Amino acid sequence: MSKIYILGSGAMAKAMAHGLKNSGFSVVLVSREKIDFSTSTELLDGVENELYENSFDIEGKDIILAFKPYALDEVAKKLSGKAKKVLSVLARTDLEAVKAAVKSADYAICMPNLAAAKNASITPFLGDESLSKIISGFGKAVKMASKSEFDAAGIISGCAPAFLALVAEALVNGAIRGGVRAKDANKLVSGLFDSVRVLLASSHPALLKESICSPAGTTIEGVAKLEEKGVRSAFIEAVAASLNKQKG
């Protein structure tokens, strides 16, 4: 596997570094200040750390842009040479902006989530297919056909984990209210998400719901209450709100 240089040292950069390392890549985190790996929540043994001040040579390298989006122009001025591959995870930064700022043979933009650290991110990308091998180091890579499609897909991969965290927290609270101990409630909800993941891999959500709900049964009572509270509409509107923010 090739060596990947990640320009950035935040949570997403470290998550990608961990996932890529697990996938067999050699990884270098490039930062302005030395990284204290002992404070990281991810296991980064074997990940290198290089510093850049006024310049960093990207000639022939595979690089990932993982710093704050507003810093693109500032960082680009410090990059010399032409990279082999450039992958950007910068929010609200389109492919054309990356191409204009950094010289490279191949380009792609993508939107992974923190599950990249566990090689479990679902990551939409837009750009050259040659970067799919790197993106697959985070988990599953899904190529998008257009910018509008990528923007919408990025909300599902990047923002929706926070939406589902709210669902998980609410279910835990519901279980506790029903008499389950907090430790067991967390374990049950975590296992529930694993169960639903497996079921959704082979069934449409509507069919899955239909197969669980029996006439005049326990489940349909809960589903009816969720519909009464507008939960379905709330999630649709949440995706739309995040997408509108993404578009600026």
Contacts in CASP RR format, 6 or more apart in sequence:
PFRMAT RR
TARGET T0000
AUTHOR 0000-0000-0000
METHOD contacts of the structure
MODEL  1
MSKIYILGSGAMAKAMAHGLKNSGFSVVLVSREKIDFSTSTELLDGVENE
LYENSFDIEGKDIILAFKPYALDEVAKKLSGKAKKVLSVLARTDLEAVKA
AVKSADYAICMPNLAAAKNASITPFLGDESLSKIISGFGKAVKMASKSEF
DAAGIISGCAPAFLALVAEALVNGAIRGGVRAKDANKLVSGLFDSVRVLL
ASSHPALLKESICSPAGTTIEGVAKLEEKGVRSAFIEAVAASLNKQKG
1 23 0 8 1.000
1 24 0 8 1.000
1 25 0 8 1.000
1 26 0 8 1.000
2 25 0 8 1.000
2 26 0 8 1.000
2 62 0 8 1.000
3 25 0 8 1.000
3 26 0 8 1.000
3 27 0 8 1.000
3 28 0 8 1.000
3 61 0 8 1.000
3 62 0 8 1.000
4 20 0 8 1.000
4 25 0 8 1.000
4 26 0 8 1.000
4 27 0 8 1.000
4 28 0 8 1.000
4 62 0 8 1.000
4 63 0 8 1.000
4 64 0 8 1.000
4 134 0 8 1.000
5 28 0 8 1.000
5 30 0 8 1.000
5 50 0 8 1.000
5 58 0 8 1.000
5 61 0 8 1.000
5 62 0 8 1.000
5 63 0 8 1.000
5 64 0 8 1.000
6 13 0 8 1.000
6 16 0 8 1.000
6 17 0 8 1.000
6 27 0 8 1.000
6 28 0 8 1.000
6 29 0 8 1.000
6 30 0 8 1.000
6 63 0 8 1.000
6 64 0 8 1.000
6 66 0 8 1.000
7 13 0 8 1.000
7 30 0 8 1.000
7 52 0 8 1.000
7 56 0 8 1.000
7 63 0 8 1.000
7 64 0 8 1.000
7 65 0 8 1.000
7 66 0 8 1.000
7 67 0 8 1.000
7 75 0 8 1.000
8 29 0 8 1.000
8 30 0 8 1.000
8 31 0 8 1.000
8 66 0 8 1.000
8 67 0 8 1.000
9 29 0 8 1.000
9 31 0 8 1.000
9 33 0 8 1.000
9 35 0 8 1.000
10 66 0 8 1.000
11 114 0 8 1.000
12 66 0 8 1.000
12 89 0 8 1.000
12 112 0 8 1.000
12 114 0 8 1.000
12 116 0 8 1.000
13 29 0 8 1.000
13 64 0 8 1.000
13 66 0 8 1.000
13 67 0 8 1.000
14 29 0 8 1.000
14 40 0 8 1.000
14 41 0 8 1.000
14 42 0 8 1.000
14 44 0 8 1.000
14 117 0 8 1.000
15 42 0 8 1.000
15 112 0 8 1.000
15 114 0 8 1.000
15 115 0 8 1.000
15 116 0 8 1.000
15 117 0 8 1.000
16 64 0 8 1.000
16 66 0 8 1.000
16 89 0 8 1.000
16 112 0 8 1.000
16 116 0 8 1.000
16 117 0 8 1.000
16 138 0 8 1.000
17 27 0 8 1.000
17 29 0 8 1.000
17 42 0 8 1.000
17 44 0 8 1.000
17 47 0 8 1.000
18 42 0 8 1.000
18 43 0 8 1.000
18 44 0 8 1.000
18 47 0 8 1.000
18 116 0 8 1.000
18 117 0 8 1.000
19 116 0 8 1.000
19 117 0 8 1.000
19 118 0 8 1.000
19 119 0 8 1.000
19 137 0 8 1.000
19 138 0 8 1.000
20 27 0 8 1.000
20 134 0 8 1.000
20 137 0 8 1.000
20 138 0 8 1.000
21 27 0 8 1.000
21 44 0 8 1.000
21 46 0 8 1.000
21 47 0 8 1.000
22 119 0 8 1.000
22 137 0 8 1.000
23 119 0 8 1.000
23 136 0 8 1.000
23 137 0 8 1.000
25 134 0 8 1.000
25 137 0 8 1.000
26 48 0 8 1.000
27 46 0 8 1.000
27 47 0 8 1.000
27 48 0 8 1.000
28 47 0 8 1.000
28 48 0 8 1.000
28 49 0 8 1.000
28 50 0 8 1.000
29 35 0 8 1.000
29 44 0 8 1.000
29 47 0 8 1.000
29 48 0 8 1.000
29 49 0 8 1.000
29 50 0 8 1.000
30 49 0 8 1.000
30 50 0 8 1.000
30 51 0 8 1.000
30 52 0 8 1.000
30 56 0 8 1.000
31 49 0 8 1.000
31 50 0 8 1.000
31 51 0 8 1.000
31 52 0 8 1.000
32 51 0 8 1.000
32 52 0 8 1.000
32 53 0 8 1.000
33 51 0 8 1.000
34 49 0 8 1.000
34 51 0 8 1.000
35 49 0 8 1.000
37 44 0 8 1.000
37 45 0 8 1.000
37 47 0 8 1.000
37 49 0 8 1.000
42 117 0 8 1.000
50 56 0 8 1.000
52 78 0 8 1.000
54 78 0 8 1.000
55 78 0 8 1.000
55 79 0 8 1.000
55 80 0 8 1.000
56 78 0 8 1.000
56 79 0 8 1.000
56 80 0 8 1.000
57 79 0 8 1.000
57 80 0 8 1.000
57 81 0 8 1.000
58 79 0 8 1.000
58 80 0 8 1.000
58 81 0 8 1.000
58 82 0 8 1.000
58 83 0 8 1.000
58 102 0 8 1.000
58 103 0 8 1.000
58 104 0 8 1.000
59 80 0 8 1.000
59 81 0 8 1.000
59 82 0 8 1.000
59 83 0 8 1.000
60 81 0 8 1.000
60 82 0 8 1.000
60 83 0 8 1.000
60 84 0 8 1.000
61 83 0 8 1.000
61 84 0 8 1.000
62 83 0 8 1.000
62 84 0 8 1.000
62 85 0 8 1.000
62 87 0 8 1.000
62 134 0 8 1.000
63 83 0 8 1.000
63 85 0 8 1.000
63 86 0 8 1.000
63 87 0 8 1.000
63 102 0 8 1.000
63 104 0 8 1.000
64 86 0 8 1.000
64 87 0 8 1.000
64 88 0 8 1.000
64 89 0 8 1.000
64 134 0 8 1.000
65 72 0 8 1.000
65 75 0 8 1.000
65 86 0 8 1.000
65 87 0 8 1.000
65 88 0 8 1.000
65 89 0 8 1.000
65 90 0 8 1.000
65 98 0 8 1.000
65 102 0 8 1.000
66 89 0 8 1.000
66 90 0 8 1.000
67 75 0 8 1.000
67 90 0 8 1.000
68 90 0 8 1.000
69 90 0 8 1.000
69 91 0 8 1.000
69 92 0 8 1.000
69 93 0 8 1.000
72 90 0 8 1.000
72 93 0 8 1.000
72 97 0 8 1.000
72 98 0 8 1.000
72 101 0 8 1.000
73 101 0 8 1.000
76 101 0 8 1.000
76 102 0 8 1.000
79 102 0 8 1.000
79 103 0 8 1.000
81 103 0 8 1.000
82 103 0 8 1.000
82 104 0 8 1.000
82 105 0 8 1.000
83 102 0 8 1.000
83 103 0 8 1.000
83 104 0 8 1.000
83 105 0 8 1.000
84 104 0 8 1.000
84 105 0 8 1.000
84 106 0 8 1.000
85 104 0 8 1.000
85 105 0 8 1.000
85 106 0 8 1.000
85 107 0 8 1.000
85 108 0 8 1.000
85 128 0 8 1.000
85 130 0 8 1.000
85 131 0 8 1.000
85 134 0 8 1.000
86 98 0 8 1.000
86 102 0 8 1.000
86 104 0 8 1.000
86 106 0 8 1.000
86 107 0 8 1.000
86 108 0 8 1.000
87 107 0 8 1.000
87 108 0 8 1.000
87 109 0 8 1.000
87 110 0 8 1.000
87 125 0 8 1.000
87 131 0 8 1.000
87 134 0 8 1.000
87 135 0 8 1.000
88 95 0 8 1.000
88 98 0 8 1.000
88 107 0 8 1.000
88 108 0 8 1.000
88 109 0 8 1.000
88 110 0 8 1.000
89 109 0 8 1.000
89 110 0 8 1.000
89 111 0 8 1.000
89 112 0 8 1.000
90 98 0 8 1.000
90 109 0 8 1.000
91 111 0 8 1.000
91 246 0 8 1.000
92 246 0 8 1.000
92 248 0 8 1.000
93 109 0 8 1.000
94 109 0 8 1.000
94 147 0 8 1.000
95 107 0 8 1.000
95 108 0 8 1.000
95 109 0 8 1.000
95 126 0 8 1.000
95 127 0 8 1.000
95 147 0 8 1.000
98 107 0 8 1.000
98 109 0 8 1.000
99 107 0 8 1.000
106 128 0 8 1.000
106 130 0 8 1.000
106 131 0 8 1.000
107 127 0 8 1.000
107 128 0 8 1.000
107 131 0 8 1.000
108 125 0 8 1.000
108 126 0 8 1.000
108 127 0 8 1.000
108 128 0 8 1.000
108 131 0 8 1.000
108 132 0 8 1.000
108 135 0 8 1.000
109 125 0 8 1.000
109 126 0 8 1.000
109 127 0 8 1.000
109 150 0 8 1.000
110 123 0 8 1.000
110 124 0 8 1.000
110 125 0 8 1.000
110 126 0 8 1.000
110 131 0 8 1.000
110 135 0 8 1.000
110 141 0 8 1.000
111 123 0 8 1.000
111 124 0 8 1.000
111 125 0 8 1.000
111 150 0 8 1.000
111 153 0 8 1.000
111 154 0 8 1.000
111 157 0 8 1.000
111 158 0 8 1.000
112 121 0 8 1.000
112 123 0 8 1.000
112 135 0 8 1.000
112 138 0 8 1.000
112 157 0 8 1.000
112 158 0 8 1.000
113 121 0 8 1.000
113 122 0 8 1.000
113 123 0 8 1.000
113 157 0 8 1.000
113 158 0 8 1.000
113 161 0 8 1.000
114 121 0 8 1.000
114 161 0 8 1.000
115 121 0 8 1.000
115 122 0 8 1.000
115 138 0 8 1.000
115 139 0 8 1.000
115 161 0 8 1.000
116 123 0 8 1.000
116 137 0 8 1.000
116 138 0 8 1.000
116 139 0 8 1.000
119 137 0 8 1.000
119 138 0 8 1.000
119 139 0 8 1.000
120 139 0 8 1.000
121 138 0 8 1.000
121 139 0 8 1.000
121 140 0 8 1.000
121 157 0 8 1.000
122 139 0 8 1.000
122 140 0 8 1.000
122 142 0 8 1.000
122 156 0 8 1.000
122 157 0 8 1.000
123 135 0 8 1.000
123 138 0 8 1.000
123 139 0 8 1.000
123 140 0 8 1.000
123 141 0 8 1.000
123 142 0 8 1.000
123 157 0 8 1.000
124 142 0 8 1.000
124 143 0 8 1.000
124 144 0 8 1.000
124 150 0 8 1.000
124 153 0 8 1.000
124 154 0 8 1.000
124 156 0 8 1.000
124 157 0 8 1.000
125 131 0 8 1.000
125 132 0 8 1.000
125 135 0 8 1.000
125 141 0 8 1.000
125 142 0 8 1.000
125 143 0 8 1.000
125 144 0 8 1.000
125 150 0 8 1.000
126 143 0 8 1.000
126 144 0 8 1.000
126 146 0 8 1.000
126 147 0 8 1.000
126 149 0 8 1.000
126 150 0 8 1.000
127 143 0 8 1.000
129 143 0 8 1.000
132 141 0 8 1.000
132 143 0 8 1.000
135 141 0 8 1.000
142 153 0 8 1.000
144 150 0 8 1.000
144 153 0 8 1.000
151 243 0 8 1.000
151 246 0 8 1.000
151 247 0 8 1.000
152 239 0 8 1.000
152 243 0 8 1.000
154 246 0 8 1.000
155 239 0 8 1.000
155 242 0 8 1.000
155 243 0 8 1.000
155 246 0 8 1.000
156 239 0 8 1.000
159 239 0 8 1.000
159 242 0 8 1.000
160 239 0 8 1.000
163 235 0 8 1.000
163 238 0 8 1.000
164 193 0 8 1.000
168 189 0 8 1.000
168 190 0 8 1.000
168 193 0 8 1.000
171 185 0 8 1.000
171 189 0 8 1.000
171 192 0 8 1.000
172 182 0 8 1.000
172 185 0 8 1.000
172 186 0 8 1.000
172 189 0 8 1.000
174 185 0 8 1.000
175 184 0 8 1.000
175 185 0 8 1.000
175 188 0 8 1.000
175 189 0 8 1.000
176 182 0 8 1.000
176 185 0 8 1.000
180 188 0 8 1.000
196 208 0 8 1.000
199 208 0 8 1.000
200 208 0 8 1.000
203 211 0 8 1.000
209 223 0 8 1.000
212 219 0 8 1.000
213 219 0 8 1.000
213 220 0 8 1.000
213 223 0 8 1.000
214 220 0 8 1.000
226 232 0 8 1.000
END
